[in-house]
C-alpha cells in the first residue's frame, strides 16, 4: 500500500487571508502598519518563526537584535493565529473529493507541513477532513522541517513504507526539495504560494492545476513494489 504525503498551506487550504490577518495583528502590537497578501505570501512555507522574522525585517526590526524578545513576539503571533485560524481560510476545490477517492483506492494519506503542529488538526477538523489522514506532522513535530527530507522519511517509517513507495504533493520548492532528498516522486501544485520560477528551478515530476488531477498521475507512475 502506497503513502501520499500532502503539504497543507497552499496545497489543501488557502490560509493566506488568515495569515495576513495574523501578521498584521502581531505587527500592530509593535505599532506597525498593515501589509497585504502580496507581501506575506512569499514569506509563507518555511514555518511560523520564519514568517514572523520576515514580517519584522520588513518593518525594519532585526529579530535577533540584542534587547528584542523574539520568543515573546512569537508567542503573541501564535496567540493571534489561534484566534484567526479559520475565519477566511478556505479548502481548495476538489480536495475533499480527491482525498475520498484516494482513500477508496487504498492509499494511506498523511500531512507534512511547516505550520506549528498545534494548528494542523483543528484546521483539518474544521473542514471535515481530519479523519482522512493517518498521520500529521507540523513544523515543530521534529527537530527538522521541510526542505529537510527527514519529516517525509519519518512518515514513511511510521507507515512501514519504503520512500520509493511514497509520493509528496505540494505547492513550493520546499516540498520538491524534501521529496528529492527523501527519494520520493513529487507532484507540484500550481496556484499555491510557490512561484512558477520556483518550479522551473526545482522541477517536480509533474505539475498539476488541481488535486483532481492527482489520481490519474498516481495511476501512471510506478511506485516500486
C-alpha positions as CSV (number, residue, x, y, z in Angstrom):
1,X,0.0,0.0,0.0
2,X,1.4,3.4,-1.0
3,X,1.6,6.6,1.1
4,X,0.7,10.0,-0.3
5,X,2.0,13.0,1.8
6,X,0.4,16.4,1.4
7,X,1.6,19.8,2.2
8,X,-1.1,21.9,3.9
9,X,-1.0,25.7,3.2
10,X,-1.2,26.4,-0.5
11,X,-2.0,22.8,-1.2
12,X,-5.1,21.7,0.7
13,X,-6.1,25.0,2.1
14,X,-5.8,28.7,1.2
15,X,-4.8,30.2,4.5
16,X,-3.5,33.5,3.2
17,X,-6.3,35.7,4.4
18,X,-5.9,34.5,8.0
19,X,-2.1,34.5,7.9
20,X,-2.2,38.1,6.7
21,X,-4.7,39.0,9.4
22,X,-2.4,37.3,12.0
23,X,0.8,39.1,10.8
24,X,-1.0,42.4,10.9
25,X,-2.4,41.8,14.4
26,X,1.0,40.8,15.6
27,X,2.7,43.8,14.0
28,X,0.1,46.2,15.3
29,X,1.3,45.4,18.8
30,X,4.6,47.0,17.8
31,X,2.9,50.0,16.1
32,X,3.5,48.9,12.5
33,X,1.1,49.4,9.6
34,X,-0.8,46.6,7.9
35,X,0.6,44.8,4.9
36,X,-1.2,42.9,2.1
37,X,-1.1,39.4,0.8
38,X,1.3,40.3,-1.9
39,X,4.0,40.8,0.8
40,X,3.0,38.0,3.1
41,X,2.6,35.2,0.5
42,X,6.4,34.9,-0.3
43,X,7.0,34.6,3.5
44,X,4.8,31.5,3.9
45,X,6.2,28.0,3.7
46,X,9.2,27.8,6.0
47,X,7.3,27.9,9.3
48,X,5.8,30.4,11.6
49,X,9.1,31.6,13.0
50,X,10.5,32.4,9.6
51,X,7.2,34.1,8.7
52,X,7.3,36.3,11.8
53,X,11.0,37.1,11.3
54,X,10.3,38.2,7.7
55,X,7.5,40.5,8.8
56,X,9.7,42.1,11.5
57,X,12.5,42.6,9.0
58,X,10.1,44.2,6.5
59,X,9.3,46.8,9.3
60,X,13.0,47.3,10.0
61,X,13.3,45.2,13.1
62,X,16.1,42.7,13.4
63,X,14.5,39.7,15.2
64,X,18.0,38.7,16.5
65,X,18.9,42.2,17.8
66,X,20.0,42.4,21.5
67,X,17.1,43.5,23.6
68,X,14.4,42.3,21.2
69,X,12.4,39.5,22.8
70,X,11.7,37.3,19.7
71,X,10.2,34.5,21.8
72,X,7.7,36.8,23.4
73,X,6.8,38.2,19.9
74,X,6.5,34.7,18.6
75,X,4.1,33.6,21.4
76,X,1.9,36.6,20.6
77,X,2.0,35.7,16.9
78,X,0.8,32.1,17.8
79,X,-1.9,33.6,20.0
80,X,-3.2,35.7,17.2
81,X,-3.1,32.9,14.7
82,X,-5.1,30.7,17.1
83,X,-7.7,33.5,17.2
84,X,-7.8,33.8,13.4
85,X,-7.2,30.2,12.3
86,X,-10.4,29.6,10.3
87,X,-12.0,33.0,9.7
88,X,-11.4,33.3,6.0
89,X,-9.2,30.2,5.3
90,X,-10.9,28.0,2.6
91,X,-10.5,24.5,1.3
92,X,-9.2,24.4,-2.3
93,X,-11.5,22.9,-4.9
94,X,-11.6,19.1,-5.3
95,X,-9.7,18.5,-2.1
96,X,-12.5,16.6,-0.2
97,X,-13.4,14.6,-3.3
98,X,-9.9,13.7,-4.1
99,X,-9.0,12.6,-0.6
100,X,-12.1,10.4,-0.5
101,X,-11.2,8.9,-3.9
102,X,-7.6,8.2,-2.8
103,X,-8.8,6.6,0.4
104,X,-11.1,4.3,-1.6
105,X,-8.3,3.3,-3.8
106,X,-6.3,2.1,-0.8
107,X,-3.7,4.9,-0.4
108,X,-2.6,5.9,3.1
109,X,-2.6,9.7,3.5
110,X,-0.6,12.0,5.7
111,X,0.1,15.7,6.1
112,X,3.6,17.2,6.4
113,X,3.5,21.0,6.9
114,X,5.8,23.6,8.4
115,X,2.8,25.1,10.3
116,X,3.0,24.5,14.1
117,X,1.5,21.2,14.9
118,X,-1.0,22.6,17.4
119,X,-2.9,24.2,14.5
120,X,-2.9,21.3,12.0
121,X,-5.6,19.0,13.4
122,X,-8.0,21.8,14.3
123,X,-7.7,23.3,10.8
124,X,-8.4,19.9,9.1
125,X,-11.2,19.2,11.5
126,X,-12.8,22.5,10.6
127,X,-13.2,21.3,7.1
128,X,-14.2,17.8,8.0
129,X,-11.1,16.1,6.5
130,X,-9.1,15.3,9.6
131,X,-10.0,11.6,9.6
132,X,-8.7,11.2,6.0
133,X,-5.2,11.3,7.3
134,X,-3.4,8.6,9.3
135,X,-0.6,10.9,10.5
136,X,0.1,14.7,10.8
137,X,3.5,16.3,11.1
138,X,3.9,20.0,11.9
139,X,6.9,22.2,11.6
140,X,7.7,21.7,15.2
141,X,6.9,18.0,15.4
142,X,10.5,17.0,14.8
143,X,13.9,18.8,15.1
144,X,13.9,19.0,11.2
145,X,11.3,20.5,8.9
146,X,11.0,20.8,5.1
147,X,13.0,21.2,2.9
148,X,14.9,18.7,5.1
149,X,13.8,15.2,3.9
150,X,13.6,13.8,7.5
151,X,9.9,14.6,8.1
152,X,9.0,12.7,4.9
153,X,11.3,9.8,5.8
154,X,9.8,9.8,9.3
155,X,6.3,9.4,7.9
156,X,7.5,6.6,5.6
157,X,8.8,4.8,8.6
158,X,5.7,5.4,10.5
159,X,3.6,3.7,7.9
160,X,6.2,1.0,7.3
161,X,6.7,2.0,3.7
162,X,9.9,2.4,1.7
163,X,10.4,6.0,0.4
164,X,10.1,4.9,-3.2
165,X,6.6,3.7,-2.4
166,X,5.6,7.1,-1.2
167,X,4.7,10.4,-3.0
168,X,4.8,14.0,-2.0
169,X,2.2,16.7,-3.1
170,X,3.0,20.4,-2.5
171,X,3.0,23.9,-3.9
172,X,6.6,25.0,-3.4
173,X,10.2,24.2,-3.9
174,X,10.5,23.2,-0.2
175,X,8.2,20.3,-1.0
176,X,10.2,19.4,-4.1
177,X,13.5,19.6,-2.3
178,X,12.2,17.5,0.6
179,X,10.9,14.8,-1.7
180,X,14.0,14.7,-3.8
181,X,16.1,14.3,-0.6
182,X,13.8,11.5,0.6
183,X,13.8,9.7,-2.8
184,X,10.1,10.2,-3.3
185,X,8.3,11.2,-6.5
186,X,6.7,14.6,-6.2
187,X,3.7,16.4,-7.7
188,X,3.8,20.2,-7.8
189,X,0.5,22.1,-7.5
190,X,0.2,25.4,-9.4
191,X,-1.7,28.2,-7.9
192,X,-0.5,27.8,-4.4
193,X,2.1,30.0,-2.6
194,X,5.2,28.9,-4.6
195,X,6.0,30.8,-7.8
196,X,6.3,29.5,-11.3
197,X,10.0,30.3,-11.2
198,X,10.4,28.0,-8.2
199,X,9.1,25.1,-10.1
200,X,11.4,26.0,-13.1
201,X,14.4,25.9,-10.8
202,X,13.2,22.9,-8.8
203,X,11.0,20.9,-11.2
204,X,8.7,18.3,-9.7
205,X,7.9,15.1,-11.6
206,X,4.5,16.5,-12.7
207,X,2.7,19.8,-12.4
208,X,-1.0,19.8,-11.7
209,X,-3.5,22.6,-11.5
210,X,-5.9,20.9,-9.2
211,X,-5.9,17.9,-6.9
212,X,-8.5,16.3,-9.1
213,X,-5.6,15.5,-11.5
214,X,-3.6,13.7,-8.8
215,X,-5.2,10.2,-9.0
216,X,-4.5,9.9,-12.8
217,X,-0.8,10.8,-12.2
218,X,-0.6,8.3,-9.4
219,X,-2.0,5.6,-11.6
220,X,0.6,6.3,-14.2
221,X,3.7,6.4,-12.1
222,X,5.4,3.2,-11.0
223,X,5.7,3.0,-7.2
224,X,8.2,0.2,-6.6
225,X,6.8,-2.9,-5.0
